[in-house]
Amino acid sequence: MEFSDVIVTIEVNKKKYTLGLALTSPNYRILFDSFGSDTRKWMGKSIELFRRYSKRWKKDVVAINVK
């Protein structure tokens, strides 16, 4: 993924998807603050994905909410 510093694999209904995150992105900060710095411990955690409009990118982007 072109602008991704971290690649996260997400599983939804037994299907796997890849989400790229920049270290400066709000989504990465949300995950880091909620789950800690050791990304190996993120496995099994629940999050909610939704769309939101990004003024920076001028389009809908994926946003994360920690459950």
NUNU-748778 format. One line per 10 residues: for each residue x, y, z of C-alpha. Coordinates in nm, 2 decimals, decimal comma, always signed. Layout:
<atoms>
X Y Z; ...
</atoms>
This chain:
<atoms>
+0,00 +0,00 +0,00; +0,15 +0,32 -0,12; +0,13 +0,55 +0,18; +0,11 +0,29 +0,46; +0,37 +0,26 +0,74; +0,17 -0,02 +0,91; -0,04 -0,30 +0,74; -0,32 -0,44 +0,96; -0,51 -0,76 +0,87; -0,88 -0,74 +0,96
-1,10 -1,04 +0,97; -1,48 -1,00 +0,91; -1,70 -1,30 +0,90; -1,40 -1,52 +0,83; -1,29 -1,31 +0,54; -0,95 -1,13 +0,57; -0,89 -0,77 +0,45; -0,59 -0,55 +0,46; -0,59 -0,20 +0,60; -0,29 +0,03 +0,55
-0,22 +0,29 +0,81; +0,02 +0,58 +0,81; +0,19 +0,64 +1,15; +0,05 +1,00 +1,14; -0,31 +0,89 +1,07; -0,59 +0,94 +1,33; -0,68 +0,57 +1,28; -0,33 +0,45 +1,39; -0,34 +0,69 +1,69; -0,68 +0,55 +1,80
-0,55 +0,19 +1,78; -0,22 +0,27 +1,94; -0,38 +0,46 +2,23; -0,65 +0,19 +2,28; -0,44 -0,13 +2,24; -0,08 -0,03 +2,31; +0,25 -0,02 +2,12; +0,29 -0,40 +2,07; +0,08 -0,47 +1,76; +0,10 -0,85 +1,83
-0,14 -0,78 +2,12; -0,40 -0,62 +1,89; -0,51 -0,96 +1,77; -0,86 -1,05 +1,88; -0,96 -0,69 +1,97; -1,29 -0,55 +1,83; -1,32 -0,24 +1,63; -1,59 -0,08 +1,42; -1,51 +0,05 +1,07; -1,71 +0,32 +0,91
-1,68 +0,58 +0,64; -1,62 +0,95 +0,70; -1,54 +1,24 +0,47; -1,18 +1,36 +0,49; -1,13 +1,73 +0,41; -0,76 +1,66 +0,36; -0,82 +1,39 +0,09; -1,15 +1,54 -0,03; -1,32 +1,19 -0,03; -1,47 +0,93 +0,20
-1,21 +0,73 +0,40; -1,22 +0,44 +0,64; -1,24 +0,55 +1,00; -1,20 +0,34 +1,32; -1,40 +0,33 +1,64; -1,28 +0,11 +1,92; -1,56 -0,09 +2,09
</atoms>
